[in-house]
Structures are given as structure tokens and as C-alpha cells.
Amino acid sequence: MIKSSAHRLKVLLTAHEISPVVGSECASGWNIITRLGSYHDITVLYAESNQFGTNNYKNQINDYILKNGVIPGIEFYPIPQPLITKKIALFNRKISDQNTSVGLSFLYFLGVKYWEKQVFRVVKKLLIERDYDLVHHFNHISFREPGYLWDINLPFVWGPTSGLSRVPLQYIKGMPLNEIFYNTLRNFLNFAQFNFNRRIRIAIKKSRLIYFVTSDDGRFIQRRNIFSENLLDMGAYEVNNNAIKHHDSSIITILWVGRLYHLKALDILLNAVGSSEILRKNLEIKIIGDGPQKEYYQRLAMDLKLSNINWIGLIPKSEVFREMSNSDLLVHTSIKEAASAVILESISAGLPVICHDSFGMKFAINDTCGIKIPFISRKKSIEGFRLALEKVCSNPNLVDELNKGAIRRAKELSWDSMAKKIASDYFSVRNF
């Protein structure tokens, strides 16, 4: 339902990443921004394509509109990647890992900076012709690039923003030397950039409202701006009618989904199960994903003599959802995340979650839909996941209770709920 024009604000919003067909940050941009059109008149200035030219967002959006019609309340305004950004991206692609979506992050964000400068020039021209009530720097989600819209004489909203989550030293210790160096350096550079980058400091100071994603983001940002609050970067999807389950087996089927590398920390789950005879006998484990540490994790499982694991590998998204519907719990051991799409997808499928009490999961998961493990050290995590899984094995009815809670929580964290909250906050910001 579209609100009457008398109650609609005119909002100028920037989104470096938005697409109806690409996942992750593009999907977040699409699902939230298009819903905002039900409440306000939104002009979306977006990147015509990604830096490497592998995804043309303009064509993807135009194709969607041709098939489905214009989205009420939304005006899409593509901004091409400037020539200097394309040159930086070309160099970045040549010298970096071809399998990453951004290459070397400092080069990637340098390219984003020049795109944001181009956006700022376009916005200044638009403001000569049009009136707006506020501006919203929606994404790129990273705090590293706040854009330039804070320098316009309009109320400024920023976020959801993230990137300040740290990998604690207690978890870094168990990594290979190159990972120890990288994550220690990253922690230091994040601290330095947040505290000493002039544009970031000014953008935080001038923001009427900042949405942060993780507990670490909030701890840093709220020191500088009290007008900040949590908003996840991902929403839950419409709950499937088949999401209500009844567990009637002595075996608990758990699902682990993610890239097989150190920051996803599958070894925490493997060691937890390997240290418990109860879990060896009562769990069936399905692992979806691939990555550079696959052989390491498979060797670890063999060393622990775990015979209850099904290594599924990489599968299409539709099959992941099918595996979710055929599982009892999602176990998410990651030691560095934002909100994590798989968490929201899981509760959308009525699948309860066992995860760390940190990052975006700290806000997404509560006692009604999952079990959160204190984020203290690798040793404490192994113990915590073991105890949580043993608790479920000793009380299988808990699965049914958490299943119902997951369905309720998915409705609370839906894309619709997120858009409704932002739309309401716009009025508060405008009337501040």
C-alpha cells in the first residue's frame, strides 16, 4: 500500500550496490530500498555497474522493470563508474586474487571514493532543480567510505554500516602465520582509519542517524554519535508454510553452511563433536561449502574419528534451502561476521541457530530461536558449542520450541519490518 503524498518525504539515497538478481549487499540494497517506495518518494543514485564490469546493475534493474513494471515511489538514477575508478579496478584485478569480489580492499575503496565524488557532483546539480527532505548514504556498507553527502545542507542518514568487527587475539592465535599477520594488521588499520580519517570523523559527527550492524560497530560509533542504533544489513524472507516442524527422531540433524576457511572456524564444531560421545552418537552433520581449508578440516575430522559427517560441498541456493528444511539446527561458528545472510535465511526456514554471542548475530538471534555461545576464546567456544548441542540432544523437544521461535523472529526481522522502521525513522530525522 502506498501512503498518500501528504505523508511522504522526498529522500535522496545513494547505493553503490543494488540489484534484483545479485546476492549479498546488492540483494540487501534491493530488498530494503524498493520497499521504502511504499512510504516515501525515493531517488536512488546507484552504480551503473560494479567496478570490474562483471555485473551491469543498470541492465539488471531495467530488465526487472520491463518484466514487472515500474516500482511505485522509486526513481532509479544510474551513475557510471568514472574512468579513474575503472583504471584502478583494472590494475587491482591484475595484481589480486581473481576469486575475490573486491580484489585488494584499499584499491577497491579508492575506486569507490572516486565514484562517490562523482555522485556528489551529480547531487549538487540535482539540488538546483529539486527539493529533498533528507539524504541517506545507504551503501557501500563499509565504514571506510562514507561518501560526501554529509557535506550537503540536509539531514544526513548513514547506514547500515559495518566493518569494525575485530578478530580477538584469543582466536587469531590458532591460525597460520599469514592469517595471524593479516588479521592483526586489519584490526590495527581499522582502528587507525576509524579514529584518524577526517571524512569518517566528520560524517559521523554530522549524521542525524547512523545504523550500525554489529556489536563492535556500535561500540565504536556510539562513542562519537549518540544518534545511532542497530539495524542488520540483511533481512529475513517470507516464512515458508512448511517451516513448522515436529522433531520425532533420536538423531539431531545439524547443518553448517559457509566458506571453508579460518574465519568461519569449522574446527570449533568438529572439536566440539569430537570431545563428546553423546554428540558422536546423536548427531548427523551436514556441511555445505568449499574453500582453501577443506582438506585441513577433512583431515581434522578423520583424526577425531568423526563418522557422522556428510561433506556436501558447494550447491545451488535452492538446494541449500532444501537442506535447511530437512535439518533441525544451523550451527554457525564464524569468528568474524556482519549479520550473515545464512542466519536470516535459516530462521526464514524455521531453522534455529547456535552461534556466537557477537557480531550481527548478537542482535539477530535471541533465546526464543537459538542458543548463543560466549565469544571469549577458541577453547571456550568449543566447550560452549559442545554444551549447547548436548543440551539439545538431551531434550529433543527443544528443537520444536526453537523452531516456533525462529518463525516468530523471522517475521520481526523481515525486509518489510526493516523498511517500515527506516521509513519511520526518516520522519524523526526530518523533524529533529
N, C-alpha and C positions, 0 to 999 in steps of 0.2 A: 504494500500500500504506500502511495506517495503522499507525503504531507503537503498541505496547502502552502502556496508560495509565501503567505504571510508569516509562516513559522520556519522558513528555510533561510539558511545563511549561504552566502557566496564564499566558497572556500577554494583557494589556490593550493594545490597539492603537488609535490614532486615525488616521483617514484622511479628510481633508476632501474628497478627490476619489477616488471609486471607482465604477465602473460596468462591466457586461458589454458595453455597446453603444457607449459614448462612447470616443473615442480619447485619445491623448496621456497626460496624468497620470492620468486615470481608468482608462485601459487598463493602465498600469503598476501602479496600486494593485490592480486586479482580478487581473491575471495573477500577481503575486507573493503577495498576501495569501491568495488562495484555495488556492494550493499549500502555504502554510505549515500549513494544516489537516492535511496528511498527517503532520506531525511533532509539532505541539503543539495545545493547545486555545486557540483564538484568539477573544477577544471584540473585535469590530470596532465602535468608535464612529465613525460616519460622518455626513457632512452629508446630511440628507434630500433636499436639492436644491442646485443651485448658487445663488449669491447672486441672480441675475437671474430665477430661477424658470423658465428655459428648458429645464432638464434635471431631471427628478424621479428622483434616484438610487434612492430607496426603491421607487418603482413598477417601475423597470427591474430592480432586484435581485429583487423579489417575482415579477415575470413570469418571470425566468430560473429561479427555484426551482420555480415551478409547472410549467414545461415540463421541467426537468431533474432535479428533486429537490433535497433539502437537501444542502449541501456538507459532508461529514464534517469535524468538527473546527472548524467556523466558526459563530459566533453573531453575527448582524448586529444592531446596536443603533442605529437611526437617531436623530440629534439634529437637531431643526428649526433653521433659521436664526432667531435671535432677532429680535424686532421692530425693534430699533435697526439691526441689520445690513440688514434689508430696506429701511429708510428711507434708509440710506446708499447702498445699491445703486440705489435709485430715483433719487436725486439724481445719483449717478455716471453712470447711463445717460443722463440728460437733458443733461449737460454734456460728455460724452465722445464719442469716435468710436464709432458704433453697430456698426462692423465688428470691434471688438476683443472678446476674450472676457472681459477684466477691467476695461475702461474705464481710468480713471486709477488707477495702481497704488497710490498712497498711500491712496486711498479704499477700494480693494478690500481691502488688507491691514488697514485699520482695521476693516472688516467681519469679516474672518477673526479678528481679535483678539477681538471680542465673541463670536463663535461658540466660540472656544477657551475663553473664560471660562465659557460655558455648559457645555461639555464637562467642565471642571474641577469644576463643582458636581455634575454627574451622577456623576463618578468618585468623589468623596468619599462620596456616598450608596452607590454600589456596593460600596465597600470596607468598609462596615459589615456588608454581607450576605455578601460573598465574599472569598476569599483569592486573591491573584495572586502570581506569582513575579517578574514584571518588567513594565515599561511601555515601549511603543515609540511614539514620535511619528513616524509613517511619512510622512505628507504633510499639508499643502501642502509641496512640495519646497523652496520658497524659504527661505533662511536668515533672512529678515526676520520670520518668525513661528514661534518655537519652541514656542508653546503654554505650558502651565503644569504639565504632568505631571512636570517635573523637581522640583517642589515637594512631591512625594509621597515617602514613605519607602520607595521601592522602586527597584531598579536601573533606570536610565533609558537607553534607546537612542534615538538620533535619526538619522533619515535613511532613504534617501539625500536629502541636502540640497545645494543649489546656489544660484547667483545671484551669485557673487563674480567671475565671469569678466570681465575688462576688455577693452575695445576699445583696443588700443595707439594711442598718438598717431600713429605712422607710418601707420596705416590710417585714422584719423579725418581726416587732412589732405585726402584726396581727396573728401570728402563735401560736400554743400551746407551752407551756414551753419547752417540749423536743425538738421541732423543732427549737425554738429560741436558745437553748443551742448548738444543733448540728451545725447549720449554722454559729453561731458566732464563735464556735471553728474551724470550717472548714476554715472560712475566715482567722483566725489567723494562722492556721497551713500552709495554702497555702503561706501566706506572709513569714513566717519563713523559710519554705523549699526552696522557690524560692531564698531568699536572703542569706541563710546560708549553703545550701547543696553544698559541694565542687564540686561534679561531675557535678551538674547542672550549676554551675557558669563557670566551665572550658569548658563544652560542648557549652555553649552559646558563650563564648569568641572565641573558635576555629572554630565555624561554619562559612563557607563561605556564607551560605544562610540558613535562618530559615523561614519556613512558619508558620504563626500563624492564628488561626481560628476566634477568637472573638476580639472585640474592647478592652476588658480588657487584653487579652493575648498580643495584640500588644502594649498597653501602657506600660506594664511591660518589655517585651522583647526588644523593641526599645530603651529603656534606656541603655541597655547593648550591643546591637549589631545593628548597622545601616543597616547591610545587612539582613534585614528581611522584609517580606511583607505578605499581606493577601492571604490565599488560604483556601477555605472552605474544610471541611472534607467530604463533600457529594457533589455529582453531580446530575444534572437533567438528566432524561431519555429522550429517543427519544419522541418527541411530537406526540401524537395521532392525526390522521386526523380529529377526531370528537371534537378536543379541541376548535375549533372556535365556539362560541355560540352567540345566539341572545336572549337577555332577553326581554320577551314580557308579563310580568305579573306585577301586582301591588305589589305582595308579593316577598320579597327578601329571598332566602333560604341560610342560613349560616351554615357552618359546623365547629365543634370543635372536634379535634382529640387528644387524649393523655391519660396519666395515671391520674386517679382521685386522686390527692394528692396535697399538698400545693404548691409545686414549679411550678406546671402547672397553678395554680391560676384561675381556672374556675370561682371562685366567682367574679372576676373582670368583666367578661362578664355578669353574672347573675345580678349583681348590676347595671351595665350599662343599661341593658334592663329594669330592674325593675324601674329605675328612669325616664323612658321616655314613654309617651303614644304613641308617634309616632312609637317607636320600638315594643311595645306590639301589635300594630295593623298591622304592615307591615313586621314583621319578622317571618320566620319559622326557628326554631333552631334544628339542629340535633347534638347530642352529642355521639361520638364514644369513647369507652374506659371503663375501670373499675379500681378500686383501693380502697385503705383504706378509702378515704374520700367520697365515693359515697353517703352514706346515709346523710352525712353532707350537700353535695351540693343539694341533692334532697329535704331535709328539707328547705334549704335556698330558693330554687325555689318555694316551697309551701308557705313559709312565705311572699315571694314577690308577690304571686298570679300570677305566670307565667304559662299560659296555652298553650303556643306556643312552647313547648319543646318536642322532641322525643328522649327519652333515649334509644339509640340503643344497647349499651353495646359493648363487645368485638366481633369482626367479622373477618373473614379471610381477608388477604391483598387484594385479588381480589375484595371483596365486598366493601372495603374501597375506592378503585379506582372507583368503580361504583357509590358510593355515591358522590365522588368528581365530577364526570361527570354530576351528577344531581343536583349540588349545584351552587350557584352564587359566594360565597366568603368563604374563610377559615379565621376564627378568631383564632389567636394564642396568648394566654395570658400569656405564660410562663414567669417566673421571673428568670429563670436560664437555659441556653442552651449553646450548641456549635453552630452548624449551624442548627440542627434539620432536620432530614430526611423528616418529613412531609411537611416542607416548600418547599423543592426541588421537592417532589412528587406532590405537589399542582400546582406549576407553570408548571410542566410537563404535567398536565392535563388541562392547561389553566385556572386554578382557581386562581384568585387574592387573595392577603393575606393582612389582617390587623394584625399588630403585633407591639411589642415594638421596638423602635429605639435603639437596643442594641444587644450584643452578635453577633453571626454569621449573624443574620437577618439584622443587620445594613448594611452589605455588600451585602447580597443576594437580598434584596428587595429594589427597587427604586420607584420613583414616577410614573413610567410607568406601574408597575404591582401590586401596592398595596399602602397602607397607613400606615405610621409608627407613633407610638404614643410615645411622650417623656417619657423616663424612669426616673421618678422623685420620685414619691410616689404612694402608692396604691390609694389614693384619686384622684390624678391627672390622674392615669391610667384609673380609672372608668370614669372620665369625658372625657378623650381623646377617649376611645373606643365608648362612647355614641355619641360624636360629629361626629366621623368618620362614624358610622353606620347611623346616621341621615342624614348625607351628601349623602350617597348612596341611602337611601330611598327617599330623595327629588329629586334625579337625577338618576333614574334607568339606563339611557344611559351610565352613568359612568362605570357600570358593563361591558358593551360591550367594552369600551375603555381599561379598565384594563385587560380584557380577552386577547385582542390582544397583549397588553404589556407583559403579563405573558408568552405567547408563544414565543415572541422575547427573553425575558430574559432567558427562559429555554434553548434556543439554545446557548446563551452566557455562561451559567453556566453548560453546558453538560459535561459528563465524557470525551468525546473526546476533548473538549476545555481545560479541566484541564490537561489531559495527554500531549497535544500539548505544553502547557505553561511550564510544568515541563521539558519536553524534550528539549525545547529551553533554559531554564534556566541552564540546565546541561552544555551546551556549554559556557555560561557566567561564570559559576563557574570554569570550567576546564581552561579557558583562563585568569582567574583573575590574 
